[in-house]
Amino acid sequence: MSGNPTTPPVSTSGRLQPICYRMHPDRRLLDGGCGSSDCDHCQHAESEESGHVHEVPPCLLGLQHHTTIGYDGLTRVAMMITPDCGGSFRDQAWEAVSTIRAILRQQGEPMAVTVQTVFVAEAADVPVARQIFDAAYGEEMPLTLFVVQPPCGGVGIAIEAWAISTRTVSVGYHGPHLLTLEHDGIRWIHASAGTLNLGKRTAYEQSAEAFAALGKVLSGVHASFTDVVRVWLYQGNITEEEEDGTERYRELNRARTDFFEQYDFGTNPLAATSHGHAVYPASTGIGTLEHGLITTCLAVQTDRKDVRVLSLENPQQTSAFDYPKEYSRKSPKFSRAMAMRLGNHLTTWVSGTASIVNAETVHPGDVAKQTEQTLDNIEKLIAAENFTRQGWDDCGATLADLAKVRVYVKHAKDFEACRAVCERRLGRIPAIYAQADVCRPDLLVEIEGVAFSPIPRRLPDPPTP
């Protein structure tokens, strides 16, 4: 295996050669595509009539789902890989990495993997995965996070990976916890504080140090939390109580609030004008089987005038930062979603979303109904009506615009029921299902995702007679 980025295979005739009929994307979004699985350009090329040559037997590649997104002169690929050939953990990890490379070689242009979240069933397997990634990527290692959340279905590893075309993108590798992408005057910053497992220290102390460490990483490329649009927090034993009886997640929220007091997120030059509520990054806070805390974030910087960000709240949910104290001594400081308009395209990062209406858990004990409610919440959150309510009347998205989802299921026994609802509501979509505790004991499922949708070009107003 050569390193990252990948170069696509080309035949003697100069045409791109397909590698495997299982490499067709689930969705193509924005340029040249749509979110519908039954449109003419999104058909699955699995028949001889497609003209595709089945050059690699499907048994050599893992179960994969991916979406290609084309906008602003570049291509992104969102990949969700779950090995399905069995064998040892090492076999599964090699299979997953090989599948990622096969997908990227199909794209017709050089690609680089930029960030990957690796879900593992056992922390003891992480060193093996590191060896394989070192061999596959060499000096061009994507930002990599290992999260001990067992993939549903019994495998040892599953990978969410994002890649980008590199013809017009400069990729900066700044060590294991920092990667930057620069393209046409915009810079994306992927940062992590790594894993903090601070022994006997409290959840508040762990969280305070993790946020400070992440802020220091960002400062290494002259960025700060005011540039951050998306945060992920993976907290070990998230609903476990500390010695004083306070849940660990509540202490994380207290530490986050204290840390955020030094920042005025409204000073982000990309932030839309005030729309009646606080401005915080979108966020996921989810449990892991390790007792530490893993943090990562995405920041955006640009002087482009056609780029703006907007924090979104859900009309049927109390904003997390307005939760009453019965849920946390200091309320969680995050937005339900963060949207960014870039030219004529909209990206919407959906925070971890659960079966909550107003501030209350609904459908306790029923995973199917909780999954339905969660998807209802996401649908209303990203809908055009909600964007209009918050000042962007030309924007919006639907569930068909989601490029991928992560689904966190509390109990392994609920996986199939949860997946059945997701597949019925979402259709073919790249997804990873992982077993994890959600931030409230009575919540059985949490879903996050990212949507890409077009912004219609506005016609000029007719001249005044």
C-alpha positions in Angstrom: 0.0 0.0 0.0 1.2 3.4 -0.9 0.4 6.4 1.3 -2.4 8.9 1.3 -3.4 10.6 -1.1 -4.6 8.1 -3.6 -4.4 8.3 -7.4 -7.2 6.7 -9.4 -6.4 3.8 -11.8 -6.5 4.6 -15.5 -6.8 2.2 -18.4 -4.7 2.3 -21.6 -7.5 4.2 -23.2 -7.3 6.9 -20.6 -10.7 6.1 -19.0 -11.1 5.5 -15.3 -11.4 1.8 -14.6 -14.0 0.8 -12.0 -12.6 -1.4 -9.3 -15.7 -3.1 -7.8 -19.4 -2.9 -8.4 -19.8 -2.4 -4.6 -18.0 1.0 -4.8 -21.0 2.9 -6.1 -22.0 5.8 -3.8 -25.2 5.8 -1.9 -25.7 9.5 -2.6 -24.3 12.2 -4.7 -25.0 15.7 -3.3 -24.8 19.2 -4.8 -22.8 19.4 -8.1 -24.1 16.7 -10.4 -26.2 14.9 -7.9 -29.0 14.8 -5.5 -30.1 13.0 -2.3 -32.6 10.7 -4.0 -31.5 7.1 -4.5 -33.8 6.6 -7.5 -32.8 9.4 -9.8 -31.1 8.7 -13.1 -27.6 9.7 -11.9 -27.7 7.9 -8.6 -28.5 4.4 -9.9 -26.5 1.6 -8.3 -24.2 0.1 -10.9 -24.6 -3.6 -10.0 -25.7 -5.1 -13.3 -24.0 -6.0 -16.5 -26.1 -3.3 -18.3 -24.2 -0.6 -16.4 -21.0 -1.4 -18.4 -19.0 -1.6 -15.2 -16.4 -4.4 -15.0 -16.5 -6.4 -11.7 -12.7 -6.4 -11.4 -12.5 -7.1 -7.7 -14.5 -9.9 -6.0 -16.8 -8.4 -3.4 -15.5 -10.7 -0.7 -12.2 -8.8 -0.8 -13.8 -5.6 0.4 -15.8 -4.6 3.5 -19.4 -3.4 3.7 -19.2 0.2 2.7 -21.5 3.1 2.2 -20.3 6.5 0.9 -21.5 9.8 -0.4 -19.8 12.1 -2.8 -20.3 15.8 -2.5 -19.2 18.3 -5.2 -19.1 22.0 -4.6 -16.9 25.1 -4.9 -14.7 23.3 -7.4 -13.8 20.4 -5.1 -15.0 16.9 -4.2 -15.6 15.5 -0.7 -16.3 11.9 0.1 -18.0 10.7 3.3 -17.3 7.0 4.0 -18.8 4.7 6.5 -16.9 1.3 6.5 -17.8 -1.8 8.5 -15.8 -5.0 7.7 -17.9 -8.0 7.0 -15.4 -10.7 6.1 -14.8 -11.9 9.7 -11.4 -13.0 10.9 -9.1 -11.3 13.5 -9.2 -7.7 14.4 -6.1 -7.2 12.2 -7.9 -8.8 9.3 -10.9 -6.5 9.8 -8.8 -3.4 10.1 -6.9 -4.2 6.9 -10.2 -4.8 5.2 -11.6 -1.5 6.3 -8.5 0.5 5.1 -8.4 -1.4 1.8 -12.1 -0.5 1.2 -11.4 3.2 1.9 -8.6 3.1 -0.7 -10.7 1.3 -3.2 -13.5 4.0 -2.9 -11.0 6.8 -3.3 -9.4 5.3 -6.4 -12.8 5.3 -8.0 -13.1 9.1 -7.8 -11.2 10.0 -10.9 -8.9 12.5 -9.2 -6.3 12.5 -6.4 -7.9 12.3 -3.0 -6.6 12.6 0.6 -8.2 11.2 3.7 -8.4 14.1 6.2 -10.1 12.9 9.3 -11.2 9.5 10.5 -13.1 8.4 13.6 -12.4 4.8 14.4 -14.9 2.9 16.5 -13.5 -0.1 18.3 -15.0 -2.7 20.6 -11.9 -3.2 22.7 -9.3 -0.5 23.7 -6.6 -3.2 23.6 -7.0 -3.4 19.8 -6.0 0.2 19.2 -2.2 -0.4 18.9 -2.9 -2.9 16.1 -5.0 -0.4 14.2 -2.3 2.3 14.7 0.2 -0.1 13.0 -2.1 -0.6 10.0 -2.8 3.1 9.6 0.9 3.9 9.8 1.6 1.5 7.0 -1.3 2.8 4.9 -0.9 6.5 5.3 2.8 7.1 6.3 3.6 10.8 6.8 0.2 11.8 5.4 -1.8 10.5 8.4 -5.3 11.9 8.7 -6.5 13.3 12.1 -7.5 10.0 13.7 -9.6 9.4 16.8 -10.1 6.1 18.5 -13.4 5.8 20.3 -14.3 2.7 22.4 -17.9 2.3 21.3 -18.5 -1.2 20.0 -19.8 -1.2 16.5 -23.3 -2.8 16.4 -23.4 -6.1 14.6 -20.5 -7.8 16.4 -17.5 -6.6 14.4 -14.4 -5.2 16.1 -14.0 -2.0 14.2 -15.9 0.5 12.0 -14.5 3.7 10.5 -16.0 7.0 9.5 -13.6 8.7 7.1 -13.7 11.9 5.2 -11.6 12.6 2.1 -11.1 15.6 -0.2 -9.8 16.1 -3.7 -6.4 17.6 -3.7 -5.9 19.2 -7.1 -6.9 22.6 -5.6 -6.6 21.9 -1.9 -3.5 22.3 0.2 -3.4 19.8 3.1 -1.3 20.7 6.1 -0.2 18.0 8.5 0.7 19.6 11.8 1.2 16.6 14.0 -1.2 13.9 15.3 -3.8 16.3 16.6 -4.0 19.0 14.0 -4.7 19.1 10.2 -5.6 22.1 8.0 -7.2 22.3 4.6 -6.9 25.4 2.4 -8.9 26.1 -0.8 -9.8 29.3 -2.6 -9.4 31.5 0.4 -11.1 29.3 3.0 -9.3 27.3 5.7 -10.8 24.3 7.5 -9.1 23.3 10.8 -9.5 19.8 12.3 -8.1 19.7 15.8 -8.1 17.3 18.7 -6.7 17.3 22.3 -6.2 13.5 22.0 -7.4 11.3 24.8 -7.2 12.6 28.4 -7.4 9.9 31.1 -6.3 11.7 34.2 -6.5 8.9 36.7 -8.5 9.9 39.8 -9.2 13.4 38.7 -12.9 14.5 38.6 -15.0 14.8 35.5 -14.9 18.6 36.0 -11.1 18.6 36.2 -10.7 16.3 33.2 -13.1 18.4 31.1 -11.5 21.7 32.1 -8.1 20.4 31.1 -9.4 18.9 27.8 -11.0 22.2 26.7 -7.8 24.1 27.6 -5.7 21.6 25.7 -8.0 21.9 22.6 -7.8 25.7 22.7 -4.0 25.4 22.8 -3.9 23.2 19.8 -6.1 25.7 17.8 -3.8 28.5 18.8 -0.9 26.7 17.1 -2.5 27.7 13.7 -3.7 31.1 14.9 -7.3 30.0 15.5 -9.5 30.0 18.6 -12.8 28.7 19.8 -14.6 31.6 18.2 -13.8 30.0 14.8 -15.2 26.6 15.8 -18.4 25.4 14.2 -18.5 21.8 15.4 -17.4 20.0 18.6 -17.3 16.3 19.5 -16.9 15.1 23.1 -16.6 11.4 23.9 -16.8 11.0 27.7 -16.2 7.7 29.5 -19.1 6.5 31.7 -21.0 9.6 30.8 -24.0 9.0 33.1 -21.9 7.6 36.0 -22.1 9.7 39.3 -19.2 11.3 40.9 -18.5 11.0 44.6 -20.9 13.9 45.3 -23.7 12.2 43.3 -23.4 14.5 40.3 -23.4 12.8 36.9 -20.2 13.1 34.9 -21.9 14.7 31.9 -23.3 17.5 34.1 -19.8 18.2 35.3 -18.5 18.3 31.7 -21.2 20.9 31.0 -20.1 23.0 34.0 -16.5 22.9 32.8 -17.5 23.8 29.3 -19.6 26.8 30.5 -16.7 28.1 32.6 -14.3 27.7 29.7 -16.6 29.4 27.2 -17.0 32.4 29.4 -13.7 33.7 28.0 -15.0 33.8 24.4 -17.7 35.9 22.7 -18.8 33.6 19.9 -20.8 36.4 18.4 -17.5 38.1 17.4 -16.9 35.4 14.8 -16.6 37.5 11.6 -18.6 34.8 9.8 -21.5 34.8 12.2 -24.8 36.0 10.9 -26.3 39.1 12.6 -28.1 38.5 15.8 -31.2 36.3 15.4 -32.5 36.3 19.0 -30.5 33.5 20.7 -26.9 32.7 21.8 -24.3 31.5 19.3 -22.4 28.4 20.2 -20.9 25.6 18.1 -22.9 22.5 17.2 -21.8 19.6 19.5 -22.1 15.9 20.3 -21.6 14.7 23.9 -21.7 10.9 24.0 -20.4 8.1 26.2 -17.6 5.6 25.7 -16.3 2.6 27.6 -13.0 4.3 28.5 -13.0 6.5 31.6 -11.2 9.4 29.9 -12.4 12.2 27.6 -11.7 12.5 23.9 -12.2 16.0 22.3 -12.1 17.2 18.7 -13.5 20.1 16.7 -13.8 21.7 13.3 -13.1 25.4 12.8 -13.4 27.6 9.7 -11.6 30.8 8.8 -12.0 32.9 5.7 -12.2 36.5 4.4 -14.5 35.5 1.6 -17.7 37.6 1.5 -19.8 34.7 0.4 -19.3 32.6 3.5 -21.4 33.0 6.6 -22.4 30.8 9.5 -25.6 30.5 11.4 -26.4 28.6 14.6 -29.8 26.9 14.5 -32.3 26.0 17.3 -35.2 23.7 17.0 -38.7 25.2 17.3 -40.0 22.2 19.3 -37.0 21.9 21.6 -35.8 24.1 24.4 -32.4 25.4 23.5 -29.8 23.3 25.4 -28.2 26.5 26.8 -31.6 27.4 28.3 -32.2 24.1 30.1 -33.3 24.4 33.7 -30.9 23.5 36.4 -32.6 20.2 37.1 -30.7 18.9 34.0 -27.3 20.5 34.8 -25.9 23.0 37.3 -24.7 24.9 34.3 -26.6 24.3 31.1 -24.9 22.7 28.0 -23.5 25.4 25.8 -24.1 24.2 22.2 -26.4 24.9 19.3 -28.8 22.3 17.9 -27.0 22.8 14.5 -24.6 25.0 12.8 -25.0 26.0 9.2 -22.5 27.5 6.8 -23.3 29.0 3.4 -20.5 29.0 1.0 -21.4 30.6 -2.3 -24.5 28.7 -3.5 -24.1 25.7 -1.2 -25.2 25.1 2.3 -23.5 22.8 4.9 -25.5 22.0 8.0 -23.8 20.2 10.9 -26.5 18.6 13.1 -25.6 18.2 16.8 -26.2 14.9 18.6 -30.0 14.8 18.6 -32.3 12.6 20.8 -36.0 12.0 21.7 -36.5 15.3 23.5 -39.5 17.7 23.1 -39.2 21.0 24.9 -36.7 19.9 27.6 -38.3 16.5 28.4 -37.4 13.0 27.3 -40.4 11.4 25.4 -41.2 7.8 24.6 -39.1 6.3 27.5 -38.4 2.6 27.1 -39.4 2.5 23.4 -36.4 2.7 21.1 -38.4 2.7 17.9 -40.5 5.6 18.9 -37.4 7.4 20.3 -35.7 6.9 16.9 -38.8 8.3 15.1 -38.9 11.3 17.3 -35.2 11.9 16.9 -35.5 11.9 13.1 -38.6 14.2 13.4 -36.5 16.6 15.4 -33.7 16.6 12.8 -36.1 17.0 10.0 -37.7 20.1 11.6 -34.3 21.5 12.6 -32.9 21.6 9.1 -36.1 22.4 7.2 -36.4 25.6 5.1 -39.1 26.8 7.5 -36.7 26.8 10.4 -34.0 28.7 8.4 -36.6 31.3 7.4 -37.6 31.6 11.0 -34.0 32.4 11.8 -33.3 34.8 9.0 -32.0 32.8 6.0 -35.1 32.5 3.9 -33.3 31.0 0.9 -31.8 28.1 2.7 -32.9 24.7 4.0 -32.3 20.9 3.8 -34.2 17.7 4.0 -33.3 14.2 5.3 -32.4 13.3 1.7 -29.6 15.9 1.9 -27.8 14.2 4.7 -24.4 12.9 3.5 -24.1 10.5 6.5 -25.3 9.8 10.0 -23.9 8.3 13.1 -26.4 6.4 15.3 -25.6 5.8 18.9 -27.6 3.0 20.4 -27.6 2.5 24.2 -28.4 -1.3 24.2 -27.2 -3.8 21.7 -30.6 -5.5 21.7 -32.2 -2.4 20.3 -29.9 -2.1 17.3 -32.2 -3.9 14.8 -35.3 -2.0 15.8 -33.4 1.3 15.6 -31.9 0.5 12.2 -35.2 -0.5 10.8 -36.6 3.0 11.5 -33.6 4.7 10.2 -33.5 2.8 6.9 -37.2 3.4 6.4 -36.9 7.1 7.0 -33.5 7.8 5.5 -33.2 5.2 2.7 -29.7 4.3 1.5 -27.3 6.5 3.5 -23.8 6.0 4.8 -24.3 5.2 8.5 -22.4 3.7 11.4 -24.3 2.3 14.4 -22.3 2.2 17.6 -23.2 1.1 21.1 -22.9 4.0 23.6 -24.5 5.6 26.6 -26.5 8.7 25.8 -26.3 11.8 28.1 -29.5 10.9 30.0 -30.2 7.5 31.5 -33.7 7.3 29.9 -32.5 8.1 26.3 -31.9 5.0 24.2 -30.6 6.5 20.9 -28.9 9.6 19.6 -28.3 10.6 16.0 -25.9 13.2 14.4 -25.2 14.0 10.8 -24.2 16.6 8.2 -26.3 17.8 5.3 -25.3 19.5 2.0 -27.9 21.3 0.0 -28.0 23.9 -2.8 -29.0 27.5 -2.2 -31.2 28.6 -5.2 -29.8 31.6 -7.1 -32.0 34.6 -6.6 -33.3 36.3 -9.7 -32.8 40.1 -9.7 -35.8 42.2 -8.9 -37.6 43.5 -12.0 -36.9 47.1 -12.8 -39.3 49.6 -11.4 -41.7 50.9 -14.1 
